[in-house]
Amino acid sequence: MILVGQFDSPFVRRVAVTLHHYHMPYTRNPLSVFRNAEDMQKVNPLIRVPALILETGETLIDSSAIIDALDEMAGPARALTPAHGPERRKVMQAVVLAAGTAEKVVALFFERLFHSDKHINHAFEKRMMSQIAAALEKLEHDCGTPWFFDSKMTQADITIGCMIGHMKMRVPEVFPVNKYPKLHSLALHCETKEDFVKARPAADETVPSRKA
């Protein structure tokens, strides 16, 4: 399998961590949606990451769709998302909230990156920060220890861990540690795991500067 995308994307990274957890070997094509837009569009018409090219040649896009396929490959006994019932719904709702928060962080970062201060839409910026804060408060309230659902690691932990890692890198001011101590502890717990360590972004996995 070939994973397409840079690890500075929380969505690429959560797929990579999941692959590592399942011990599914893959190679990576670290295309940038900016520097390699033409090549990326050949993989995904939307020029979005991640994409996963299977051994059959089939290309999967969207991290949630990719992880759903990986869960199926892993089988219900190993899958990080329960197959059915209330437990599945609980994990899925936490994942959706964390992934949605990651999307808001990406949007906030790009709003600031590609606009000079006087051209930033501050009403839009304020709305995104409010949405991020509300989602973090909900996740903080629901967070257990050492994993989000206490004793068992699920896809919620991978998605939340990758979301917080990206948030600390791109817009750290929205994640004051003293305000979200349980999420901070969970993120640190995640980052000690080999599955996460193997999927840390390299120094050259970046986005263009404002001048680019």
N, CA, C and O of each residue as an XYZ file, in Angstrom:
848
protein
N       0.844     -1.191      0.000
C       0.000      0.000      0.000
C       0.878      1.239      0.000
O       1.998      1.228      0.511
N       0.347      2.315     -0.585
C       1.063      3.582     -0.642
C       0.176      4.658     -0.010
O      -0.945      4.892     -0.462
N       0.679      5.299      1.024
C      -0.033      6.394      1.674
C       0.471      7.701      1.074
O       1.673      7.968      1.072
N      -0.441      8.505      0.571
C      -0.093      9.761     -0.086
C      -0.422     10.928      0.837
O      -1.547     11.061      1.318
N       0.589     11.777      1.077
C       0.374     12.968      1.885
C       1.451     13.162      2.927
O       2.219     12.248      3.226
N       1.501     14.368      3.478
C       2.472     14.728      4.495
C       1.914     14.508      5.899
O       0.712     14.641      6.129
N       2.799     14.171      6.830
C       2.381     13.905      8.204
C       2.017     15.174      8.976
O       1.513     15.082     10.096
N       2.260     16.354      8.405
C       1.800     17.561      9.097
C       0.292     17.723      8.969
O      -0.298     18.588      9.617
N      -0.334     16.899      8.139
C      -1.800     16.835      8.089
C      -2.283     15.873      9.166
O      -1.827     14.730      9.207
N      -3.203     16.306     10.050
C      -3.709     15.384     11.074
C      -4.477     14.221     10.468
O      -4.610     13.170     11.094
N      -4.983     14.401      9.257
C      -5.770     13.358      8.600
C      -4.860     12.296      7.983
O      -5.154     11.103      8.059
N      -3.768     12.728      7.379
C      -2.778     11.758      6.895
C      -2.183     11.015      8.083
O      -2.014      9.796      8.048
N      -1.869     11.765      9.130
C      -1.216     11.150     10.276
C      -2.110     10.120     10.955
O      -1.614      9.082     11.393
N      -3.406     10.376     11.053
C      -4.256      9.384     11.742
C      -4.380      8.097     10.938
O      -4.551      7.019     11.507
N      -4.294      8.209      9.613
C      -4.263      6.994      8.802
C      -2.957      6.247      9.040
O      -2.956      5.026      9.197
N      -1.839      6.985      9.068
C      -0.535      6.345      9.281
C      -0.468      5.653     10.634
O       0.008      4.521     10.727
N      -0.939      6.317     11.683
C      -0.924      5.715     13.017
C      -1.773      4.445     13.029
O      -1.394      3.443     13.635
N      -2.911      4.492     12.364
C      -3.783      3.321     12.286
C      -3.088      2.175     11.551
O      -3.166      1.025     11.983
N      -2.417      2.481     10.455
C      -1.662      1.461      9.721
C      -0.588      0.833     10.607
O      -0.419     -0.386     10.618
N       0.131      1.671     11.347
C       1.162      1.157     12.249
C       0.543      0.267     13.325
O       1.066     -0.803     13.638
N      -0.577      0.724     13.886
C      -1.226     -0.053     14.954
C      -1.630     -1.434     14.457
O      -1.509     -2.423     15.180
N      -2.108     -1.496     13.224
C      -2.538     -2.770     12.653
C      -1.376     -3.575     12.063
O      -1.584     -4.676     11.554
N      -0.167     -3.039     12.126
C       1.018     -3.696     11.548
C       0.806     -3.988     10.069
O       1.138     -5.066      9.574
N       0.246     -3.006      9.380
C       0.039     -3.110      7.941
C       1.148     -2.339      7.237
O       1.194     -1.113      7.339
N       2.033     -3.014      6.533
C       3.152     -2.315      5.889
C       2.683     -1.406      4.758
O       1.724     -1.713      4.050
N       3.372     -0.297      4.608
C       3.053      0.633      3.528
C       4.292      1.449      3.203
O       5.216      1.545      4.011
N       4.303      2.028      2.028
C       5.292      3.035      1.683
C       4.551      4.361      1.579
O       3.321      4.400      1.577
N       5.312      5.444      1.493
C       4.646      6.744      1.500
C       5.137      7.612      0.348
O       6.320      7.635      0.008
N       4.195      8.311     -0.224
C       4.487      9.333     -1.225
C       4.070     10.667     -0.612
O       2.890     11.016     -0.650
N       5.026     11.428     -0.041
C       4.679     12.632      0.720
C       4.378     13.836     -0.164
O       5.023     14.878     -0.044
N       3.393     13.690     -1.055
C       3.020     14.806     -1.916
C       2.409     15.935     -1.093
O       1.696     15.695     -0.119
N       2.698     17.158     -1.497
C       2.113     18.349     -0.884
C       0.972     18.842     -1.761
O       1.100     18.877     -2.985
N      -0.135     19.220     -1.151
C      -1.261     19.746     -1.928
C      -0.944     21.117     -2.507
O      -1.674     21.616     -3.364
N       0.144     21.728     -2.041
C       0.571     23.020     -2.584
C       1.702     22.851     -3.595
O       1.566     23.243     -4.754
N       2.804     22.275     -3.163
C       3.974     22.145     -4.037
C       3.755     21.139     -5.156
O       4.348     21.259     -6.228
N       2.913     20.153     -4.911
C       2.714     19.067     -5.880
C       1.249     18.962     -6.293
O       0.724     17.861     -6.457
N       0.598     20.095     -6.459
C      -0.848     20.094     -6.700
C      -1.233     19.316     -7.955
O      -2.235     18.600     -7.954
N      -0.448     19.447     -9.025
C      -0.776     18.753    -10.275
C      -0.691     17.244    -10.094
O      -1.563     16.506    -10.553
N       0.358     16.791     -9.427
C       0.499     15.353     -9.176
C      -0.575     14.866     -8.212
O      -1.104     13.765     -8.363
N      -0.891     15.695     -7.220
C      -1.896     15.310     -6.236
C      -3.273     15.164     -6.879
O      -4.053     14.292     -6.494
N      -3.569     16.011     -7.852
C      -4.880     15.944     -8.499
C      -5.042     14.667     -9.320
O      -6.163     14.219     -9.558
N      -3.938     14.087     -9.749
C      -4.005     12.809    -10.464
C      -4.411     11.677     -9.515
O      -4.965     10.663     -9.939
N      -4.125     11.871     -8.231
C      -4.477     10.879     -7.218
C      -5.885     11.132     -6.685
O      -6.682     10.205     -6.543
N      -6.177     12.388     -6.397
C      -7.488     12.796     -5.881
C      -7.902     14.068     -6.607
O      -7.233     15.090     -6.455
N      -8.970     14.049     -7.385
C      -9.388     15.230     -8.134
C      -9.585     16.471     -7.266
O      -9.476     17.595     -7.755
N      -9.873     16.268     -5.984
C     -10.100     17.398     -5.079
C      -8.799     18.013     -4.565
O      -8.828     19.031     -3.874
N      -7.658     17.403     -4.895
C      -6.342     17.837     -4.396
C      -6.369     17.886     -2.866
O      -6.022     18.892     -2.248
N      -6.786     16.777     -2.287
C      -6.849     16.665     -0.830
C      -6.124     15.400     -0.398
O      -6.053     14.419     -1.138
N      -5.597     15.442      0.797
C      -4.961     14.266      1.394
C      -5.763     13.867      2.632
O      -6.478     14.682      3.216
N      -5.628     12.582      3.023
C      -4.783     11.534      2.475
C      -5.452     10.780      1.334
O      -6.648     10.911      1.074
N      -4.625      9.985      0.668
C      -5.110      8.950     -0.241
C      -4.318      7.690      0.083
O      -3.157      7.761      0.485
N      -4.939      6.569     -0.093
C      -4.259      5.285      0.131
C      -4.456      4.429     -1.111
O      -5.580      4.097     -1.487
N      -3.339      4.080     -1.738
C      -3.372      3.241     -2.932
C      -3.157      1.797     -2.488
O      -2.102      1.450     -1.957
N      -4.156      0.972     -2.708
C      -4.106     -0.423     -2.272
C      -3.267     -1.253     -3.226
O      -2.960     -0.826     -4.340
N      -2.901     -2.441     -2.776
C      -2.095     -3.348     -3.599
C      -2.820     -3.735     -4.877
O      -2.186     -4.109     -5.864
N      -4.140     -3.648     -4.868
C      -4.943     -3.953     -6.062
C      -4.900     -2.821     -7.081
O      -5.345     -2.990     -8.216
N      -4.362     -1.656     -6.678
C      -4.367     -0.481     -7.535
C      -5.514      0.465     -7.238
O      -5.543      1.585     -7.748
N      -6.455      0.029     -6.423
C      -7.583      0.883     -6.039
C      -7.084      2.025     -5.157
O      -6.240      1.827     -4.283
N      -7.616      3.221     -5.400
C      -7.242      4.388     -4.613
C      -8.400      4.806     -3.725
O      -9.506      5.057     -4.204
N      -8.135      4.878     -2.421
C      -9.130      5.330     -1.458
C      -8.799      6.758     -1.045
O      -7.632      7.092     -0.840
N      -9.820      7.602     -0.923
C      -9.631      8.973     -0.467
C     -10.518      9.237      0.743
O     -11.520      8.554      0.958
N     -10.129     10.243      1.534
C     -10.810     10.656      2.771
C     -10.390      9.732      3.916
O     -10.523      8.511      3.837
N      -9.880     10.354      4.981
C      -9.317      9.559      6.076
C     -10.349      8.646      6.727
O     -10.023      7.522      7.110
N     -11.583      9.111      6.856
C     -12.606      8.260      7.492
C     -12.925      7.042      6.633
O     -13.082      5.936      7.150
N     -13.020      7.246      5.324
C     -13.287      6.122      4.418
C     -12.108      5.147      4.405
O     -12.295      3.931      4.367
N     -10.893      5.699      4.436
C      -9.706      4.844      4.454
C      -9.660      4.014      5.735
O      -9.409      2.809      5.690
N      -9.903      4.658      6.871
C      -9.843      3.946      8.151
C     -10.951      2.903      8.242
O     -10.749      1.837      8.824
N     -12.106      3.194      7.681
C     -13.180      2.201      7.648
C     -12.724      0.957      6.895
O     -13.011     -0.165      7.313
N     -12.015      1.153      5.786
C     -11.500      0.017      5.017
C     -10.418     -0.721      5.799
O     -10.357     -1.950      5.758
N      -9.568      0.009      6.504
C      -8.514     -0.636      7.302
C      -9.119     -1.440      8.450
O      -8.627     -2.521      8.773
N     -10.180     -0.923      9.068
C     -10.870     -1.670     10.120
C     -11.405     -2.992      9.583
O     -11.320     -4.029     10.242
N     -11.955     -2.934      8.379
C     -12.484     -4.149      7.756
C     -11.361     -5.151      7.504
O     -11.523     -6.350      7.731
N     -10.208     -4.642      7.028
C      -9.061     -5.528      6.794
C      -8.548     -6.143      8.093
O      -8.156     -7.309      8.129
N      -8.558     -5.347      9.151
C      -8.059     -5.820     10.443
C      -8.978     -6.853     11.065
O      -8.527     -7.737     11.794
N     -10.269     -6.743     10.777
C     -11.256     -7.660     11.348
C     -11.845     -7.119     12.638
O     -11.201     -6.326     13.325
N     -13.051     -7.532     12.975
C     -13.762     -6.960     14.122
C     -13.053     -7.142     15.462
O     -13.221     -6.317     16.360
N     -12.279     -8.189     15.610
C     -11.599     -8.424     16.889
C     -10.485     -7.418     17.126
O     -10.162     -7.121     18.276
N      -9.884     -6.884     16.055
C      -8.761     -5.948     16.181
C      -9.153     -4.508     15.878
O      -8.414     -3.583     16.214
N     -10.287     -4.312     15.256
C     -10.666     -2.980     14.795
C     -10.737     -1.986     15.949
O     -11.253     -2.292     17.024
N     -10.206     -0.791     15.703
C     -10.204      0.267     16.724
C     -11.557      0.956     16.849
O     -11.790      1.715     17.790
N     -12.438      0.690     15.906
C     -13.816      1.171     15.988
C     -14.719     -0.046     16.126
O     -14.710     -0.906     15.246
N     -15.493     -0.150     17.192
C     -16.384     -1.303     17.364
C     -17.298     -1.485     16.163
O     -17.640     -0.517     15.484
N     -17.684     -2.701     15.907
C     -18.429     -3.020     14.683
C     -19.886     -2.580     14.725
O     -20.486     -2.323     13.682
N     -20.457     -2.493     15.920
C     -21.891     -2.189     15.982
C     -22.283     -1.767     17.395
O     -21.491     -1.856     18.333
N     -23.511     -1.310     17.520
C     -24.100     -1.021     18.824
C     -23.667      0.286     19.466
O     -23.004      1.107     18.834
N     -24.049      0.478     20.740
C     -23.753      1.719     21.455
C     -22.265      2.053     21.513
O     -21.887      3.222     21.435
N     -21.417      1.027     21.650
C     -19.976      1.292     21.727
C     -19.461      1.885     20.420
O     -18.615      2.779     20.434
N     -19.961      1.398     19.303
C     -19.564      1.964     18.014
C     -20.005      3.422     17.917
O     -19.235      4.283     17.493
N     -21.249      3.692     18.312
C     -21.757      5.062     18.213
C     -20.954      6.012     19.092
O     -20.684      7.143     18.690
N     -20.573      5.571     20.278
C     -19.783      6.416     21.178
C     -18.436      6.767     20.566
O     -18.013      7.922     20.595
N     -17.768      5.766     20.014
C     -16.456      6.011     19.402
C     -16.611      6.905     18.176
O     -15.836      7.842     17.983
N     -17.613      6.615     17.349
C     -17.806      7.393     16.129
C     -18.102      8.855     16.426
O     -17.619      9.742     15.722
N     -18.896      9.115     17.468
C     -19.229     10.504     17.799
C     -18.001     11.267     18.283
O     -17.828     12.439     17.948
N     -17.155     10.617     19.063
C     -15.913     11.264     19.513
C     -14.989     11.519     18.332
O     -14.355     12.572     18.254
N     -14.909     10.563     17.412
C     -14.067     10.713     16.221
C     -14.563     11.866     15.356
O     -13.769     12.687     14.898
N     -15.865     11.928     15.132
C     -16.440     12.988     14.307
C     -16.159     14.359     14.927
O     -15.830     15.305     14.211
N     -16.285     14.470     16.237
C     -16.040     15.746     16.907
C     -14.566     16.128     16.797
O     -14.244     17.287     16.535
N     -13.678     15.170     16.995
C     -12.242     15.449     16.900
C     -11.833     15.793     15.473
O     -11.061     16.728     15.259
N     -12.342     15.049     14.495
C     -12.012     15.326     13.099
C     -12.574     16.675     12.664
O     -11.925     17.412     11.921
N     -13.773     16.993     13.125
C     -14.356     18.299     12.817
C     -13.549     19.429     13.421
O     -13.393     20.482     12.804
N     -13.034     19.218     14.625
C     -12.173     20.212     15.260
C     -10.892     20.401     14.459
O     -10.427     21.526     14.271
N     -10.326     19.296     13.989
C      -9.118     19.381     13.158
C      -9.388     20.182     11.894
O      -8.536     20.960     11.464
N     -10.554     20.008     11.294
C     -10.905     20.770     10.099
C     -10.975     22.262     10.401
O     -10.530     23.079      9.595
N     -11.525     22.622     11.548
C     -11.603     24.035     11.940
C     -10.212     24.609     12.188
O      -9.943     25.762     11.852
N      -9.332     23.804     12.777
C      -7.951     24.258     13.020
C      -7.249     24.523     11.693
O      -6.556     25.530     11.543
N      -7.429     23.621     10.732
C      -6.831     23.807      9.411
C      -7.368     25.089      8.769
O      -6.599     25.875      8.215
N      -8.670     25.299      8.842
C      -9.271     26.487      8.241
C      -8.770     27.764      8.918
O      -8.487     28.755      8.245
N      -8.661     27.740     10.238
C      -8.165     28.905     10.977
C      -6.719     29.206     10.601
O      -6.353     30.360     10.381
N      -5.907     28.162     10.531
C      -4.499     28.340     10.178
C      -4.352     28.946      8.791
O      -3.551     29.861      8.602
N      -5.111     28.452      7.816
C      -4.991     28.967      6.453
C      -5.574     30.372      6.317
O      -5.076     31.176      5.529
N      -6.615     30.668      7.072
C      -7.149     32.037      7.055
C      -6.070     33.025      7.466
O      -5.952     34.102      6.882
N      -5.295     32.662      8.457
C      -4.225     33.531      8.930
C      -3.011     33.495      8.006
O      -2.339     34.508      7.814
N      -2.735     32.324      7.435
C      -1.531     32.169      6.620
C      -1.619     32.938      5.314
O      -0.656     33.584      4.903
N      -2.768     32.870      4.665
C      -2.878     33.403      3.317
C      -3.503     34.798      3.234
O      -3.773     35.303      2.144
N      -3.728     35.410      4.391
C      -4.220     36.784      4.407
C      -3.337     37.621      5.327
O      -2.943     37.172      6.403
N      -3.035     38.825      4.899
C      -2.345     39.751      5.796
C      -3.305     40.114      6.928
O      -4.515     39.928      6.805
N      -2.769     40.623      8.009
C      -3.585     40.904      9.195
C      -4.805     41.757      8.868
O      -5.896     41.515      9.384
N      -4.618     42.756      8.008
C      -5.732     43.669      7.725
C      -6.792     43.042      6.814
O      -7.894     43.573      6.681
N      -6.451     41.905      6.186
C      -7.409     41.237      5.304
C      -8.016     39.980      5.920
O      -8.863     39.338      5.300
N      -7.596     39.624      7.124
C      -8.210     38.483      7.802
C      -9.671     38.791      8.101
O     -10.008     39.887      8.549
N     -10.528     37.817      7.849
C     -11.939     37.956      8.207
C     -12.056     37.635      9.694
O     -12.143     36.472     10.087
N     -12.058     38.684     10.512
C     -12.001     38.470     11.959
C     -13.290     37.864     12.521
O     -13.258     37.163     13.532
N     -14.418     38.132     11.869
C     -15.668     37.500     12.309
C     -15.600     35.990     12.072
O     -16.026     35.194     12.909
N     -15.054     35.617     10.911
C     -14.875     34.186     10.595
C     -13.871     33.556     11.547
O     -14.083     32.446     12.033
N     -12.778     34.263     11.813
C     -11.757     33.788     12.741
C     -12.353     33.563     14.135
O     -12.100     32.538     14.767
N     -13.137     34.519     14.600
C     -13.755     34.412     15.925
C     -14.717     33.226     15.986
O     -14.771     32.510     16.987
N     -15.470     33.027     14.914
C     -16.415     31.904     14.865
C     -15.680     30.566     14.948
O     -16.084     29.672     15.692
N     -14.603     30.437     14.183
C     -13.840     29.192     14.204
C     -13.235     28.937     15.582
O     -13.255     27.808     16.071
N     -12.704     29.970     16.200
C     -12.112     29.797     17.527
C     -13.166     29.397     18.545
O     -12.897     28.607     19.449
N     -14.368     29.945     18.397
C     -15.471     29.576     19.292
C     -15.868     28.115     19.092
O     -16.124     27.399     20.060
N     -15.919     27.677     17.837
C     -16.263     26.285     17.536
C     -15.203     25.334     18.085
O     -15.530     24.297     18.662
N     -13.945     25.689     17.903
C     -12.848     24.864     18.415
C     -12.925     24.757     19.931
O     -12.798     23.665     20.485
N     -13.131     25.882     20.601
C     -13.191     25.893     22.065
C     -14.348     25.040     22.574
O     -14.190     24.284     23.533
N     -15.502     25.158     21.942
C     -16.675     24.389     22.379
C     -16.442     22.891     22.200
O     -16.816     22.091     23.058
N     -15.822     22.517     21.083
C     -15.542     21.100     20.841
C     -14.524     20.561     21.844
O     -14.679     19.452     22.356
N     -13.483     21.348     22.124
C     -12.483     20.919     23.101
C     -13.090     20.773     24.489
O     -12.740     19.849     25.224
N     -13.989     21.670     24.854
C     -14.643     21.579     26.164
C     -15.467     20.294     26.267
O     -15.470     19.639     27.309
N     -16.159     19.938     25.196
C     -16.945     18.704     25.191
C     -16.031     17.484     25.288
O     -16.297     16.566     26.063
N     -14.954     17.475     24.501
C     -14.017     16.353     24.540
C     -13.340     16.256     25.905
O     -13.156     15.158     26.430
N     -12.968     17.403     26.481
C     -12.355     17.414     27.811
C     -13.306     16.827     28.849
O     -12.890     16.050     29.709
N     -14.566     17.195     28.769
C     -15.570     16.696     29.719
C     -15.715     15.180     29.635
O     -15.883     14.504     30.650
N     -15.647     14.651     28.404
C     -15.898     13.224     28.195
C     -14.646     12.365     28.319
O     -14.743     11.138     28.336
N     -13.476     12.985     28.406
C     -12.211     12.259     28.331
C     -11.927     11.444     29.591
O     -12.040     11.940     30.712
N     -11.559     10.187     29.380
C     -11.170      9.316     30.490
C      -9.660      9.243     30.601
O      -8.948     10.107     30.088
N      -9.168      8.203     31.276
C      -7.729      8.022     31.437
C      -7.404      6.535     31.597
O      -8.173      5.841     32.262
N      -6.325      6.006     31.037
C      -5.326      6.739     30.247
C      -5.783      6.997     28.822
O      -5.200      7.827     28.124
N      -6.846      6.275     28.372
C      -7.410      6.479     27.051
C      -8.727      7.221     27.157
O      -9.292      7.344     28.244
N      -9.210      7.710     26.043
C     -10.435      8.513     26.057
C     -11.584      7.736     26.676
O     -12.360      8.282     27.461
N     -11.695      6.450     26.320
C     -12.709      5.584     26.929
C     -12.050      4.678     27.971
O     -12.303      3.475     28.029
N     -11.198      5.295     28.787
C     -10.548      4.663     29.935
C      -9.525      3.600     29.535
O      -8.429      3.950     29.097
N      -9.846      2.327     29.670
C      -8.809      1.298     29.601
C      -8.441      0.843     28.197
O      -7.401      0.209     28.020
N      -9.261      1.146     27.192
C      -9.047      0.577     25.862
C      -8.814      1.666     24.830
O      -9.580      2.625     24.740
N      -7.746      1.510     24.048
C      -7.469      2.428     22.954
C      -8.456      2.205     21.816
O      -8.750      1.068     21.444
N      -8.964      3.308     21.268
C      -9.876      3.238     20.127
C      -9.437      4.260     19.082
O      -8.458      4.983     19.269
N     -10.175      4.304     17.991
C      -9.881      5.289     16.957
C     -10.079      6.713     17.485
O      -9.491      7.653     16.952
N     -10.887      6.878     18.510
C     -11.052      8.205     19.118
C      -9.712      8.729     19.621
O      -9.414      9.912     19.456
N      -8.908      7.878     20.226
C      -7.607      8.299     20.754
C      -6.658      8.718     19.627
O      -5.947      9.717     19.741
N      -6.656      7.944     18.542
C      -5.780      8.286     17.428
C      -6.180      9.620     16.820
O      -5.327     10.471     16.563
N      -7.470      9.805     16.590
C      -7.931     11.038     15.956
C      -7.724     12.243     16.864
O      -7.299     13.301     16.401
N      -8.022     12.093     18.156
C      -7.818     13.194     19.099
C      -6.335     13.494     19.255
O      -5.940     14.660     19.263
N      -5.510     12.464     19.379
C      -4.070     12.674     19.521
C      -3.483     13.411     18.330
O      -2.681     14.329     18.502
N      -3.876     13.016     17.115
C      -3.365     13.672     15.911
C      -3.913     15.088     15.789
O      -3.203     15.990     15.346
N      -5.154     15.288     16.174
C      -5.746     16.624     16.140
C      -5.011     17.574     17.081
O      -4.691     18.699     16.698
N      -4.742     17.129     18.313
C      -4.071     17.986     19.292
C      -2.622     18.242     18.872
O      -2.125     19.359     19.012
N      -1.950     17.221     18.363
C      -0.588     17.415     17.888
C      -0.515     18.478     16.807
O       0.376     19.326     16.821
N      -1.450     18.433     15.874
C      -1.508     19.430     14.800
C      -1.864     20.806     15.359
O      -1.291     21.815     14.948
N      -2.796     20.842     16.283
C      -3.211     22.097     16.895
C      -2.049     22.781     17.607
O      -1.867     23.993     17.483
N      -1.263     22.006     18.353
C      -0.112     22.573     19.070
C       0.933     23.119     18.103
O       1.645     24.073     18.420
N       1.019     22.511     16.927
C       1.993     22.934     15.934
C       1.533     24.191     15.187
O       2.345     25.069     14.897
N       0.240     24.281     14.876
C      -0.258     25.343     14.000
C      -0.904     26.530     14.719
O      -0.649     27.683     14.371
N      -1.739     26.247     15.722
C      -2.416     27.337     16.442
C      -2.401     27.034     17.945
O      -3.461     26.835     18.539
N      -1.226     26.998     18.561
C      -1.101     26.542     19.946
C      -1.892     27.372     20.954
O      -2.223     26.885     22.035
N      -2.196     28.619     20.606
C      -2.890     29.472     21.574
C      -4.319     29.006     21.869
O      -4.893     29.402     22.884
N      -4.905     28.167     20.998
C      -6.267     27.697     21.250
C      -6.296     26.484     22.173
O      -7.367     25.988     22.524
N      -5.094     26.001     22.569
C      -5.043     24.820     23.438
C      -4.204     25.113     24.686
O      -3.120     24.551     24.842
N      -4.694     25.988     25.578
C      -3.977     26.198     26.839
C      -4.059     24.936     27.697
O      -5.146     24.444     27.999
N      -2.909     24.431     28.077
C      -2.833     23.142     28.771
C      -3.652     23.134     30.050
O      -4.318     22.146     30.359
N      -3.604     24.237     30.797
C      -4.309     24.261     32.088
C      -5.822     24.248     31.927
O      -6.548     23.968     32.880
N      -6.301     24.551     30.718
C      -7.743     24.540     30.479
C      -8.241     23.154     30.086
O      -9.406     22.821     30.306
N      -7.350     22.344     29.500
C      -7.732     21.013     29.017
C      -6.748     19.963     29.544
O      -6.059     19.318     28.753
N      -6.673     19.784     30.855
C      -5.654     18.885     31.415
C      -5.834     17.425     31.013
O      -4.848     16.718     30.807
N      -7.080     16.963     30.898
C      -7.287     15.553     30.538
C      -6.897     15.299     29.084
O      -6.290     14.274     28.775
N      -7.238     16.216     28.202
C      -6.855     16.070     26.801
C      -5.342     16.200     26.636
O      -4.736     15.498     25.826
N      -4.742     17.097     27.407
C      -3.282     17.252     27.362
C      -2.604     15.947     27.779
O      -1.650     15.505     27.138
N      -3.094     15.341     28.841
C      -2.534     14.080     29.319
C      -2.723     12.975     28.286
O      -1.815     12.177     28.056
N      -3.897     12.926     27.664
C      -4.161     11.921     26.634
C      -3.208     12.095     25.456
O      -2.659     11.117     24.947
N      -3.011     13.340     25.022
C      -2.129     13.605     23.882
C      -0.697     13.182     24.188
O      -0.024     12.594     23.342
N      -0.240     13.477     25.386
C       1.114     13.063     25.782
C       1.224     11.547     25.815
O       2.232     10.984     25.389
N       0.184     10.883     26.324
C       0.161      9.418     26.374
C       0.257      8.849     24.959
O       0.994      7.894     24.717
N      -0.501      9.446     24.018
C      -0.461      8.992     22.632
C       0.934      9.139     22.038
O       1.440      8.229     21.380
N       1.550     10.292     22.276
C       2.826     10.597     21.628
C       3.979      9.733     22.144
O       5.051      9.716     21.541
N       3.776      9.028     23.232
C       4.816      8.098     23.702
C       4.757      6.765     22.968
O       5.693      5.969     23.051
N       3.679      6.520     22.258
C       3.483      5.228     21.603
C       4.208      5.180     20.259
O       4.227      6.160     19.513
N       4.797      4.037     19.967
C       5.587      3.875     18.755
C       4.776      4.180     17.496
O       5.304      4.717     16.522
N       3.483      3.830     17.526
C       2.639      4.078     16.360
C       2.601      5.567     16.022
O       2.586      5.937     14.848
N       2.587      6.413     17.034
C       2.578      7.868     16.834
C       3.974      8.375     16.479
O       4.129      9.221     15.598
N       4.982      7.856     17.166
C       6.356      8.303     16.919
C       6.739      8.096     15.460
O       7.386      8.952     14.855
N       6.343      6.969     14.900
C       6.685      6.646     13.506
C       5.990      7.573     12.506
O       6.386      7.642     11.342
N       4.984      8.265     12.946
C       4.207      9.125     12.045
C       4.346     10.608     12.395
O       3.455     11.404     12.097
N       5.451     10.972     13.020
C       5.681     12.387     13.298
C       6.152     13.106     12.037
O       6.960     12.558     11.287
N       5.664     14.320     11.789
C       6.085     15.038     10.583
C       7.562     15.393     10.612
O       8.101     15.788     11.646
N       8.207     15.248      9.463
C       9.606     15.632      9.327
C       9.706     17.145      9.144
O       8.708     17.827      8.909
N      10.930     17.651      9.257
C      11.143     19.095      9.176
C      10.738     19.673      7.830
O      10.364     20.843      7.741
N      10.810     18.858      6.780
C      10.482     19.363      5.453
C       9.015     19.154      5.071
O       8.617     19.459      3.947
N       8.222     18.641      5.991
C       6.787     18.476      5.737
C       6.071     19.728      6.234
O       5.582     19.778      7.363
N       6.022     20.720      5.381
C       5.535     22.043      5.757
C       4.528     22.544      4.732
O       4.246     21.877      3.736
N       3.991     23.732      4.997
C       3.134     24.429      4.033
C       3.865     25.685      3.590
O       4.803     26.120      4.258
N       3.446     26.279      2.463
C       4.132     27.494      2.007
C       4.011     28.626      3.019
O       3.034     28.709      3.763
N       5.019     29.496      3.034
C       4.931     30.696      3.862
C       3.956     31.677      3.230
O       3.537     31.499      2.086
N       3.603     32.696      3.967
C       2.658     33.695      3.451
C       3.184     34.344      2.186
O       2.398     34.763      1.338
N       4.506     34.436      2.041
C       5.110     35.099      0.888
C       5.070     34.220     -0.358
O       5.243     34.707     -1.475
N       4.839     32.910     -0.157
C       4.898     31.981     -1.300
C       3.729     32.199     -2.248
O       3.619     31.508     -3.261
